[in-house]
């Protein structure tokens, strides 16, 4: 059986618009947008046959917001939110629910790799809840969306960001 799909791959190379390299742009498009769609394409027939499925696409706050050098990432994460809405409408009649989770700043190795301790402290001050998310907090949301307890929520992008996108 194939009951659950969580599309959680993503890359985020930074580049000013005029310096975007086509090969890099193609790579981020493929990893962040094309691959999740193709995985869905191949798994959805089994979900339809079962009349059950849960799909969660991991998006990002950068699908709604952006900042310099984030054009490629923001475009692909906005795209995955559009894919989520379209797939949700198309697949609801098969009891296949499709949602996006858009994390904000999460206390991960990647966050620590891309930001100094001072940067993370400053970021925390900008988040209304006053801290970064812990990975398990995002995982619990994904778990709920994939569970039998989710019987109605579909086509949504849920921003798990401590209120960051509200300010």
Residue frames as a rotation matrix with the C-alpha (Angstrom) as fourth column:
UNK 1
0.572 0.820 0.000 0.00
0.820 -0.572 0.000 0.00
0.000 0.000 -1.000 0.00
UNK 2
-0.706 -0.633 0.319 0.92
0.602 -0.773 -0.201 3.60
0.374 0.050 0.926 -0.48
UNK 3
0.298 0.861 -0.412 -0.97
0.950 -0.224 0.218 5.73
0.095 -0.456 -0.885 2.01
UNK 4
0.785 -0.098 -0.612 1.32
0.226 -0.874 0.430 8.67
-0.577 -0.476 -0.663 2.68
UNK 5
0.216 -0.768 0.603 3.70
0.881 -0.113 -0.459 10.82
0.421 0.631 0.652 0.70
UNK 6
0.751 -0.127 -0.648 5.76
0.270 -0.837 0.477 13.59
-0.602 -0.533 -0.594 2.27
UNK 7
0.525 -0.576 0.627 7.72
0.669 -0.176 -0.722 15.59
0.526 0.798 0.293 -0.30
UNK 8
0.913 -0.187 -0.362 10.50
0.224 -0.512 0.829 17.03
-0.340 -0.838 -0.426 1.82
UNK 9
-0.010 -0.953 0.304 13.46
0.968 0.067 0.243 17.59
-0.252 0.296 0.921 -0.49
UNK 10
0.943 0.300 0.148 14.67
0.331 -0.898 -0.291 21.09
0.045 0.323 -0.945 -1.14
UNK 11
-0.156 -0.986 -0.052 17.72
0.984 -0.160 0.083 23.12
-0.091 -0.038 0.995 -2.01
UNK 12
0.843 0.472 -0.257 18.24
0.488 -0.873 -0.003 26.85
-0.225 -0.123 -0.966 -1.64
UNK 13
-0.262 -0.944 0.201 21.19
0.960 -0.232 0.157 28.24
-0.102 0.234 0.967 -3.60
UNK 14
0.421 0.358 -0.833 21.31
0.406 -0.896 -0.181 32.01
-0.811 -0.262 -0.522 -3.25
UNK 15
-0.521 -0.601 0.606 21.80
0.833 -0.204 0.514 34.29
-0.185 0.772 0.608 -6.23
UNK 16
-0.401 0.339 -0.851 21.07
-0.216 -0.938 -0.272 37.83
-0.890 0.075 0.449 -7.31
UNK 17
0.602 0.775 0.190 18.66
0.008 0.233 -0.973 37.85
-0.798 0.587 0.134 -10.25
UNK 18
0.764 -0.290 -0.577 21.22
-0.645 -0.368 -0.670 39.02
-0.018 0.884 -0.468 -12.79
UNK 19
-0.318 -0.948 0.033 23.68
-0.948 0.318 -0.012 36.34
0.001 -0.035 -0.999 -11.67
UNK 20
0.411 0.535 0.738 21.34
-0.510 0.806 -0.300 33.33
-0.755 -0.253 0.604 -11.85
UNK 21
-0.724 -0.622 -0.299 23.01
-0.639 0.440 0.631 30.47
-0.261 0.648 -0.716 -13.68
UNK 22
0.057 0.823 -0.565 20.66
-0.930 0.249 0.270 28.47
0.363 0.510 0.780 -15.87
UNK 23
-0.284 -0.197 -0.938 22.07
-0.053 0.980 -0.190 25.13
0.957 -0.005 -0.289 -14.70
UNK 24
-0.992 -0.070 -0.107 21.55
0.106 0.017 -0.994 26.09
0.071 -0.997 -0.010 -11.04
UNK 25
-0.473 0.881 -0.033 18.03
-0.842 -0.462 -0.278 27.33
-0.260 -0.104 0.960 -11.76
UNK 26
0.057 0.468 -0.882 17.20
-0.676 0.669 0.311 24.09
0.735 0.578 0.355 -13.56
UNK 27
-0.654 -0.368 -0.661 18.55
0.181 0.772 -0.609 22.09
0.734 -0.518 -0.439 -10.62
UNK 28
-0.942 0.331 0.060 16.48
-0.163 -0.294 -0.942 23.94
-0.294 -0.897 0.331 -8.01
UNK 29
-0.170 0.908 -0.382 13.39
-0.984 -0.139 0.108 23.67
0.045 0.395 0.918 -10.24
UNK 30
-0.105 0.086 -0.991 13.94
-0.365 0.924 0.119 19.94
0.925 0.374 -0.066 -10.58
UNK 31
-0.814 -0.281 -0.509 14.59
0.318 0.519 -0.794 19.24
0.487 -0.808 -0.333 -6.89
UNK 32
-0.919 0.371 -0.135 12.01
-0.061 -0.470 -0.880 21.60
-0.390 -0.801 0.455 -5.38
UNK 33
-0.194 0.904 -0.381 9.17
-0.775 -0.379 -0.505 21.41
-0.601 0.197 0.774 -7.91
UNK 34
-0.009 0.188 -0.982 9.48
-0.895 0.436 0.091 18.89
0.445 0.880 0.164 -10.73
UNK 35
-0.797 -0.390 -0.461 10.53
-0.197 0.890 -0.412 15.91
0.571 -0.238 -0.786 -8.60
UNK 36
-0.794 0.558 0.240 7.66
-0.198 0.136 -0.971 16.24
-0.574 -0.819 0.002 -6.09
UNK 37
0.082 0.851 -0.520 5.17
-0.909 -0.150 -0.388 16.42
-0.408 0.504 0.761 -8.97
UNK 38
-0.140 -0.188 -0.972 6.66
-0.737 0.675 -0.025 13.34
0.661 0.713 -0.233 -10.64
UNK 39
-0.985 -0.172 -0.033 6.65
-0.099 0.701 -0.706 11.39
0.144 -0.692 -0.708 -7.38
UNK 40
-0.405 0.911 0.078 2.99
-0.487 -0.142 -0.862 12.30
-0.774 -0.387 0.501 -6.94
UNK 41
0.023 0.403 -0.915 2.28
-0.997 0.074 0.007 11.25
0.071 0.912 0.403 -10.53
UNK 42
-0.427 -0.316 -0.847 3.59
-0.436 0.893 -0.113 7.75
0.792 0.321 -0.519 -9.90
UNK 43
-0.991 0.023 -0.129 2.10
0.123 0.505 -0.854 7.20
0.045 -0.863 -0.504 -6.41
UNK 44
-0.576 0.817 -0.039 -1.36
-0.730 -0.535 -0.425 8.73
-0.368 -0.217 0.904 -6.89
UNK 45
-0.195 0.575 -0.795 -2.77
-0.689 0.497 0.528 5.86
0.698 0.650 0.299 -9.01
UNK 46
-0.601 -0.064 -0.796 -2.30
0.386 0.849 -0.360 3.47
0.699 -0.524 -0.486 -6.07
UNK 47
-0.943 0.278 -0.185 -3.88
0.037 -0.464 -0.885 5.98
-0.331 -0.841 0.427 -3.69
UNK 48
-0.434 0.818 -0.378 -6.84
-0.899 -0.366 0.240 6.37
0.058 0.444 0.894 -6.05
UNK 49
-0.301 0.253 -0.919 -7.26
-0.226 0.918 0.327 2.61
0.927 0.306 -0.219 -6.22
UNK 50
-0.717 -0.070 -0.693 -7.29
0.602 0.440 -0.667 2.46
0.351 -0.895 -0.274 -2.40
UNK 51
0.306 0.787 0.537 -9.57
0.387 -0.618 0.685 5.52
0.870 -0.002 -0.493 -2.13
UNK 52
0.934 -0.098 -0.343 -7.20
0.293 -0.341 0.893 6.89
-0.204 -0.935 -0.290 0.49
UNK 53
0.105 -0.968 0.229 -4.08
0.871 -0.022 -0.491 9.00
0.480 0.251 0.841 0.57
UNK 54
0.873 0.011 -0.488 -2.37
0.287 -0.820 0.494 11.82
-0.395 -0.572 -0.719 2.40
UNK 55
0.201 -0.807 0.555 0.17
0.863 -0.122 -0.489 14.02
0.463 0.577 0.673 0.66
UNK 56
0.817 -0.069 -0.573 2.16
0.295 -0.803 0.517 16.72
-0.496 -0.591 -0.636 2.43
UNK 57
0.411 -0.685 0.602 4.46
0.660 -0.231 -0.715 18.97
0.629 0.691 0.357 0.45
UNK 58
0.232 -0.407 -0.883 7.05
0.809 -0.423 0.408 20.83
-0.540 -0.809 0.231 2.48
UNK 59
0.627 0.071 0.775 6.97
0.541 -0.756 -0.368 24.43
0.560 0.651 -0.513 1.38
UNK 60
-0.453 -0.782 -0.428 8.51
0.884 -0.332 -0.329 27.41
0.115 -0.528 0.842 3.16
UNK 61
0.257 0.459 -0.850 7.73
0.550 -0.793 -0.262 30.84
-0.795 -0.400 -0.456 4.51
UNK 62
-0.584 -0.589 -0.559 9.67
-0.130 -0.612 0.780 32.00
-0.801 0.528 0.281 1.46
UNK 63
-0.600 0.514 0.613 6.68
0.797 0.327 0.507 30.98
0.060 0.793 -0.606 -0.69
UNK 64
0.549 0.833 -0.074 4.83
0.833 -0.537 0.131 33.96
0.069 -0.133 -0.989 0.80
UNK 65
0.803 -0.394 -0.446 7.74
-0.140 -0.854 0.501 36.24
-0.579 -0.340 -0.741 1.70
UNK 66
0.644 -0.714 0.273 11.08
0.693 0.394 -0.604 36.80
0.324 0.578 0.749 0.13
UNK 67
0.686 -0.543 -0.485 14.32
-0.088 -0.723 0.685 38.66
-0.722 -0.427 -0.544 0.47
UNK 68
0.404 -0.548 -0.732 17.30
-0.907 -0.344 -0.243 39.37
-0.118 0.763 -0.636 -1.76
UNK 69
-0.550 -0.733 -0.401 18.78
-0.822 0.560 0.104 36.42
0.148 0.387 -0.910 -3.62
UNK 70
-0.630 0.384 0.675 15.77
-0.176 0.776 -0.606 34.17
-0.756 -0.500 -0.422 -2.93
UNK 71
-0.159 0.634 -0.757 14.05
-0.958 -0.283 -0.036 34.39
-0.237 0.719 0.653 -6.35
UNK 72
-0.476 -0.064 -0.877 14.70
-0.544 0.805 0.236 30.78
0.691 0.589 -0.419 -7.35
UNK 73
-0.956 0.089 -0.280 13.75
0.267 0.664 -0.699 29.32
0.124 -0.742 -0.658 -3.97
UNK 74
-0.593 0.773 -0.226 10.67
-0.293 -0.468 -0.834 31.52
-0.750 -0.428 0.504 -3.53
UNK 75
-0.246 0.487 -0.838 9.48
-0.967 -0.065 0.246 30.70
0.065 0.871 0.487 -7.05
UNK 76
-0.602 -0.021 -0.798 9.75
-0.225 0.964 0.145 26.95
0.766 0.267 -0.585 -6.51
UNK 77
-0.915 0.287 -0.284 8.13
0.375 0.347 -0.860 27.00
-0.148 -0.893 -0.425 -3.07
UNK 78
-0.420 0.808 -0.413 5.29
-0.653 -0.585 -0.481 29.20
-0.630 0.068 0.773 -4.38
UNK 79
-0.345 0.221 -0.912 4.97
-0.817 0.408 0.408 26.66
0.463 0.886 0.040 -7.17
UNK 80
-0.860 0.006 -0.510 4.70
0.176 0.942 -0.284 23.75
0.479 -0.334 -0.812 -4.74
UNK 81
-0.728 0.666 -0.161 1.88
-0.017 -0.253 -0.967 25.58
-0.685 -0.701 0.195 -2.94
UNK 82
-0.197 0.637 -0.746 0.08
-0.947 -0.319 -0.023 25.93
-0.253 0.702 0.666 -6.29
UNK 83
-0.592 -0.078 -0.802 0.63
-0.397 0.894 0.207 22.24
0.701 0.441 -0.560 -7.00
UNK 84
-0.968 0.214 -0.128 -0.84
0.215 0.460 -0.861 21.48
-0.126 -0.862 -0.492 -3.57
UNK 85
-0.421 0.861 -0.286 -4.02
-0.486 -0.480 -0.730 23.46
-0.766 -0.168 0.621 -4.24
UNK 86
-0.146 0.347 -0.927 -4.51
-0.977 0.098 0.190 22.01
0.157 0.933 0.324 -7.72
UNK 87
-0.736 -0.184 -0.652 -3.88
-0.172 0.982 -0.083 18.43
0.655 0.051 -0.754 -6.61
UNK 88
-0.902 0.429 0.044 -6.20
0.018 0.138 -0.990 18.85
-0.431 -0.893 -0.132 -3.62
UNK 89
-0.157 0.879 -0.451 -9.07
-0.811 -0.375 -0.449 19.90
-0.563 0.295 0.772 -5.87
UNK 90
-0.116 0.043 -0.992 -8.42
-0.871 0.476 0.123 17.09
0.478 0.878 -0.018 -8.33
UNK 91
-0.630 -0.344 -0.697 -7.93
-0.117 0.928 -0.353 14.32
0.768 -0.141 -0.625 -5.77
UNK 92
-0.694 0.362 0.622 -10.46
-0.714 -0.235 -0.660 15.11
-0.093 -0.902 0.421 -3.01
UNK 93
0.327 0.917 -0.228 -13.12
-0.936 0.348 0.060 12.85
0.134 0.194 0.972 -4.53
UNK 94
0.293 -0.316 -0.903 -10.73
-0.099 0.929 -0.357 9.91
0.951 0.194 0.241 -4.01
UNK 95
0.994 0.076 -0.083 -10.25
0.081 0.031 0.996 10.71
0.079 -0.997 0.024 -0.30
UNK 96
0.065 -0.998 0.023 -6.73
0.968 0.057 -0.246 11.91
0.244 0.038 0.969 -1.05
UNK 97
0.939 0.232 -0.253 -5.95
0.313 -0.880 0.356 15.01
-0.140 -0.414 -0.899 0.98
UNK 98
0.109 -0.907 0.407 -3.09
0.893 -0.091 -0.441 17.25
0.437 0.411 0.800 -0.13
UNK 99
0.975 0.157 -0.159 -1.57
0.217 -0.837 0.502 20.03
-0.054 -0.524 -0.850 1.98
UNK 100
0.160 -0.945 0.284 1.60
0.295 -0.229 -0.928 22.07
0.942 0.232 0.242 2.28
UNK 101
0.752 -0.113 -0.650 3.50
0.617 -0.227 0.753 22.84
-0.232 -0.967 -0.101 5.45
UNK 102
0.466 -0.557 0.687 5.52
0.266 -0.652 -0.710 26.04
0.844 0.514 -0.156 5.24
UNK 103
0.452 -0.352 -0.820 8.05
0.888 0.090 0.451 26.11
-0.085 -0.932 0.353 8.07
UNK 104
0.927 -0.294 0.232 9.73
-0.280 -0.956 -0.094 29.27
0.249 0.022 -0.968 9.17
UNK 105
-0.032 -0.994 0.102 13.06
-0.763 -0.041 -0.646 29.22
0.646 -0.099 -0.757 10.95
UNK 106
0.933 0.312 -0.181 13.73
-0.171 0.825 0.539 25.77
0.317 -0.472 0.822 12.40
UNK 107
0.382 -0.800 0.463 16.55
-0.845 -0.100 0.525 24.76
-0.373 -0.592 -0.714 14.73
UNK 108
0.967 -0.089 0.237 18.33
0.181 0.898 -0.400 22.44
-0.178 0.430 0.885 12.31
UNK 109
0.105 -0.991 0.083 21.90
0.634 0.132 0.762 21.84
-0.766 -0.027 0.642 11.25
UNK 110
-0.088 -0.085 0.992 21.21
0.950 -0.305 0.058 23.68
0.298 0.948 0.108 7.98
UNK 111
0.848 0.419 0.324 20.00
0.290 -0.879 0.379 26.75
0.443 -0.227 -0.867 9.90
UNK 112
0.756 -0.621 -0.208 23.15
0.105 -0.199 0.974 26.62
-0.646 -0.758 -0.085 12.03
UNK 113
-0.044 -0.783 0.621 25.30
0.875 0.270 0.403 26.12
-0.483 0.560 0.673 8.94
UNK 114
-0.047 0.120 0.992 23.82
0.832 -0.544 0.105 29.17
0.552 0.830 -0.074 7.17
UNK 115
0.595 0.318 0.738 23.58
-0.102 -0.881 0.461 31.47
0.797 -0.350 -0.492 10.22
UNK 116
-0.602 -0.799 0.008 25.92
-0.018 0.003 -1.000 32.38
0.799 -0.602 -0.016 13.03
UNK 117
-0.403 0.417 -0.815 24.79
0.905 0.314 -0.287 32.09
0.136 -0.853 -0.504 16.65
UNK 118
-0.766 0.086 -0.637 24.41
0.144 -0.943 -0.300 35.88
-0.627 -0.321 0.710 16.63
UNK 119
-0.823 0.483 -0.298 22.25
-0.457 -0.253 0.853 35.69
0.337 0.838 0.429 13.46
UNK 120
-0.430 0.674 -0.601 20.03
0.483 0.734 0.478 33.05
0.763 -0.085 -0.640 15.05
UNK 121
-0.542 0.190 -0.818 19.64
0.766 -0.288 -0.574 35.19
-0.345 -0.939 0.011 18.16
UNK 122
-0.841 0.209 -0.499 18.58
-0.314 -0.940 0.136 38.16
-0.440 0.271 0.856 16.01
UNK 123
-0.695 0.610 -0.380 16.18
-0.203 0.341 0.918 35.96
0.690 0.715 -0.113 14.02
UNK 124
-0.495 0.492 -0.716 14.61
0.803 0.574 -0.160 34.73
0.333 -0.654 -0.680 17.24
UNK 125
-0.699 0.187 -0.691 13.89
0.319 -0.783 -0.534 38.31
-0.640 -0.594 0.487 18.24
UNK 126
-0.818 0.371 -0.440 11.98
-0.575 -0.555 0.601 38.84
-0.021 0.745 0.667 14.99
UNK 127
-0.578 0.611 -0.541 9.71
0.205 0.750 0.629 35.84
0.790 0.253 -0.559 15.55
UNK 128
0.028 0.656 0.754 6.67
-0.637 -0.570 0.519 36.78
0.771 -0.495 0.402 17.66
UNK 129
0.891 0.311 -0.330 6.91
0.008 0.717 0.697 33.55
0.453 -0.624 0.637 19.67
UNK 130
0.695 -0.631 0.344 10.55
-0.714 -0.549 0.435 34.46
-0.085 -0.548 -0.832 20.42
UNK 131
-0.137 -0.765 0.629 12.37
-0.456 0.613 0.646 31.35
-0.880 -0.198 -0.432 19.23
UNK 132
-0.570 -0.100 -0.815 13.04
-0.789 0.342 0.510 29.02
0.228 0.934 -0.274 16.33
UNK 133
0.650 0.759 -0.024 10.84
-0.745 0.643 0.176 25.97
0.149 -0.096 0.984 15.86
UNK 134
-0.328 -0.645 0.691 12.16
-0.616 0.700 0.361 22.61
-0.716 -0.307 -0.627 16.93
UNK 135
-0.799 -0.037 -0.601 12.10
-0.557 0.424 0.714 19.94
0.228 0.905 -0.359 14.20
UNK 136
-0.867 0.485 -0.111 9.65
0.496 0.822 -0.281 17.80
-0.045 -0.299 -0.953 16.18
UNK 137
-0.355 0.769 -0.532 7.11
-0.012 -0.573 -0.819 20.66
-0.935 -0.284 0.213 16.14
UNK 138
-0.290 0.198 -0.936 7.05
-0.937 -0.256 0.236 20.62
-0.193 0.946 0.259 12.35
UNK 139
-0.907 -0.115 -0.405 7.02
-0.224 0.946 0.232 16.81
0.357 0.302 -0.884 12.36
UNK 140
-0.732 0.680 -0.025 3.95
0.339 0.332 -0.880 16.75
-0.590 -0.653 -0.474 14.64
UNK 141
-0.085 0.694 -0.715 2.03
-0.591 -0.613 -0.524 18.95
-0.802 0.378 0.462 12.20
UNK 142
-0.449 -0.150 -0.881 3.01
-0.856 0.355 0.376 16.73
0.256 0.923 -0.288 9.27
UNK 143
-0.996 0.070 -0.047 2.03
0.082 0.935 -0.344 13.68
0.020 -0.347 -0.938 11.33
UNK 144
-0.394 0.909 -0.134 -1.44
0.002 -0.145 -0.989 15.10
-0.919 -0.390 0.056 11.96
UNK 145
-0.020 0.390 -0.921 -1.97
-0.890 -0.427 -0.161 15.94
-0.456 0.816 0.356 8.28
UNK 146
-0.558 -0.291 -0.777 -1.02
-0.678 0.700 0.225 12.36
0.478 0.652 -0.588 7.35
UNK 147
-0.961 0.124 0.249 -3.10
-0.102 0.675 -0.731 10.73
-0.259 -0.728 -0.636 10.05
UNK 148
-0.543 0.839 0.026 -6.62
0.713 0.444 0.542 9.33
0.443 0.313 -0.840 10.05
UNK 149
-0.165 0.455 -0.875 -7.56
0.760 -0.507 -0.407 12.28
-0.629 -0.732 -0.262 12.28
UNK 150
-0.638 -0.030 -0.770 -7.26
-0.372 -0.863 0.342 14.57
-0.674 0.505 0.539 9.27
UNK 151
-0.379 0.611 0.695 -10.51
0.713 0.672 -0.202 13.93
-0.591 0.418 -0.690 7.44
UNK 152
0.624 0.772 0.120 -11.28
0.710 -0.495 -0.502 17.35
-0.328 0.398 -0.857 5.98
UNK 153
0.491 -0.512 -0.705 -8.23
-0.242 -0.858 0.454 19.60
-0.837 -0.052 -0.545 5.72
UNK 154
0.108 -0.464 0.879 -7.00
0.857 0.491 0.154 19.75
-0.503 0.737 0.451 2.13
UNK 155
0.380 -0.017 0.925 -5.53
0.786 -0.521 -0.332 22.29
0.487 0.854 -0.185 -0.26
UNK 156
0.998 0.062 0.000 -4.02
0.049 -0.793 0.607 24.36
0.038 -0.605 -0.795 2.51
UNK 157
-0.007 -0.998 0.066 -0.62
0.333 -0.065 -0.941 25.87
0.943 0.016 0.333 3.08
UNK 158
0.904 0.294 -0.309 -0.05
0.358 -0.127 0.925 25.94
0.233 -0.947 -0.220 6.82
UNK 159
0.207 -0.835 0.510 2.61
-0.196 -0.546 -0.815 28.39
0.958 0.069 -0.277 7.95
UNK 160
0.820 -0.071 -0.568 4.42
0.539 0.428 0.725 26.94
0.191 -0.901 0.389 10.98
UNK 161
0.010 -0.825 0.565 6.55
0.574 -0.458 -0.679 29.96
0.819 0.332 0.469 11.74
UNK 162
-0.368 -0.153 -0.917 5.81
0.922 -0.186 -0.339 31.24
-0.119 -0.970 0.210 15.25
UNK 163
0.541 0.711 -0.450 3.87
0.606 -0.700 -0.377 34.14
-0.583 -0.069 -0.809 13.75
UNK 164
-0.445 -0.858 -0.256 6.73
0.410 -0.449 0.794 35.42
-0.796 0.248 0.552 11.56
UNK 165
-0.757 0.153 0.636 4.58
0.619 -0.144 0.772 35.84
0.209 0.978 0.014 8.43
UNK 166
0.317 0.933 -0.170 2.02
0.935 -0.278 0.220 37.84
0.158 -0.229 -0.961 10.42
UNK 167
0.323 -0.239 -0.916 4.32
0.479 -0.793 0.376 40.78
-0.816 -0.560 -0.141 11.04
